[in-house]
Each structure stands twice: as structure tokens, then as C-alpha cells.
Amino acid sequence: MPEKRMGITEVLKSVKDNAEGEDVELGEVVEHLEHRGFGPILLAPALVALFPTGAIPGIPSACGILIFLIAIQMAWGKKHPWLPNKLTSIGFSQDKLGKVIDKVCPYTKKVDRWFKPRVKILSEGVVKRFIAVLCALAGLVMIPLELVPFAVMLPAFAIVLAAVGLSTEDGVVITIASIIMVSSFYLLWVNYVQ
């Protein structure tokens, strides 16, 4: 069964509508999106890290590990990801998440108009697996970059673009995401290796 195409707004609304209780667990979000394919599953933790919820200590690292685990399984060709309970049980405020989603949705609706199937070869086969490896590495990069103010936003944004590009089969967006991911690797190099 082919993956149902989803834009950022649809993923956000889906996450908000299915969030139950005072706290939302990362596992809840991933489980809800699982049947939609790997694109939306990757998108959810990347958005959590990109939005103000990513300012909560430990959340960017947890999201980075989650992204790594999801993306590496995608690179191996798995149909559905396996995730450890310790990671999926990490939670954050449902109220805060809902407010952020409400504020962001008017903008994401405009952005969603830009995504459409283009250069589809970049969202298929071996190329798709290579993009998954880049996403996995970008997820790992988020862990040390959490200590640098606002630095996590670069790899998180790149993964958001890659996830939407994969979901909508938009090779142009996937290419842009790949360039930004490589830039985030350079940011890690500048802050920790040099």
C-alpha cells in the first residue's frame, strides 16, 4: 500500500487531534503516524525539536536519538520502525504543543503549497535510503548541538524538509534538505572538532 502524502499542516493537525491527556509522549505521536510511512514519522520528532518545545533540556537529544533510530531503519528498508520504550515514554505538555501548533498552522498552510511531486527519483529506492542515512546522521548531530544555543534548529529544519520531501515525493525539497544537513555537519565540526 503506497504512503499517503501529507504536508506539514496535516501532520501537525493529526498530532494535535490525537494528543490525549496533559502530557504527550513521543511514542504516542510516532505510533499514530506509523501507518502513514516514514516521512511523517520522521517529521514529528523533528518538529518537536524545531519548535519551542525543543528548548526544554533533553528534548532535542531525545528527538535526535528518535530520528536516528527511525531513519536508520528506513535506510535498512524496514516498513515500520521499532523504538525503545525509554525513548517513546518521554513526554511534554499537550497544552503547550497545541498552542504552538495553532500559531504555526497558518504559516505551514502557505508553505505546503510549495510541495508537490518533482524529481521523484530522489524519493525512491537507493537515493531514498541515502537520504535516510543523512537524516540519521543529522539526528545524531542534534545531540551535541543541544549545548549550542539555537544550533539544533539547523539539523531539525533540514530533517523537517527531508521528511516533507519524502512524504510528498518532492525531490527539489529533498535536495535543499540534504544541503542544509551537510551545513549542520559543518556546524558541528566548527563547534566541537576545530
C-alpha positions, -999 to +999 in steps of 0.1 A: +000+000+000+016+034-010+023+060+016-004+087+019+011+121+010+010+145+040+021+181+042+034+198+074-001+212+083-018+178+080+009+162+102+006+189+128-032+188+130-030+150+131-006+152+161-027+177+179-060+159+173-046+126+186-028+140+217-045+128+248-041+138+285-020+166+300+013+152+286+020+139+252+046+111+248+069+109+217+058+073+213+021+083+210+030+107+182+051+081+163+025+053+168-003+075+154+017+084+123+032+049+117+007+038+090+015+069+070+050+059+062+085+070+073+082+107+061+056+118+087+072+096+114+105+115+109+087+148+107+070+146+141+102+145+163+120+170+140+091+195+145+092+189+183+129+198+183+124+228+159+095+244+178+098+260+213+092+225+228+129+219+217+141+245+243+132+220+271+165+204+282+169+169+269+141+171+243+165+179+213+187+149+223+157+126+227+143+137+194+178+133+178+181+097+190+145+090+179+152+105+144+184+084+142+166+051+151+137+058+127+160+069+098+185+041+102+156+016+100+143+034+069+178+031+054+177-007+060+144-009+042+121-017+071+084-010+067+078+001+103+102+013+129+109-003+163+116+021+191+127+016+227+101+023+255+125+045+274+126+069+245+090+067+234+078+075+270+095+109+271+067+135+273+060+172+270+030+194+277+000+187+254-013+223+261+020+239+251+022+217+220-014+226+210-008+263+213+024+261+192+006+241+165-023+266+164+002+295+160+022+278+133-005+263+111-014+295+092+022+297+081+026+260+073-005+261+050+013+286+029+045+265+029+025+233+020+016+249-013+052+247-024+055+209-020+045+187-050+059+156-067+090+167-085+122+148-095+106+117-078+137+096-083+151+114-052+123+100-031+127+063-042+150+033-039+187+037-032+185+075-032+158+074-005+180+052+016+209+076+012+187+105+024+176+083+053+213+079+063+218+117+061+187+121+083+201+096+108+234+115+110+216+148+113+197+133+142+229+123+160+243+158+153+214+173+173+227+157+205+260+177+209+244+208+192+218+209+220+246+227+241+250+254+215+221+280+217+196+276+188+221+253+168+197+223+170+173+243+148+195+238+117+195+199+116+159+198+128+148+221+100+167+200+075+150+169+087+116+186+086+123+194+049+136+159+041+106+143+058+081+165+039+101+160+007+098+122+012+061+124+021+052+145-009+078+129-033+094+164-038+130+158-049+137+195-051+129+199-014+149+167-006+179+183-023+176+215-003+172+195+029+204+175+020+224+207+016+212+220+050+220+187+066+256+189+053+257+225+067+247+212+101+276+187+100+299+217+093+283+235+123+292+205+145+328+205+131+332+242+138+318+240+174+334+207+185+362+195+163+382+226+154 
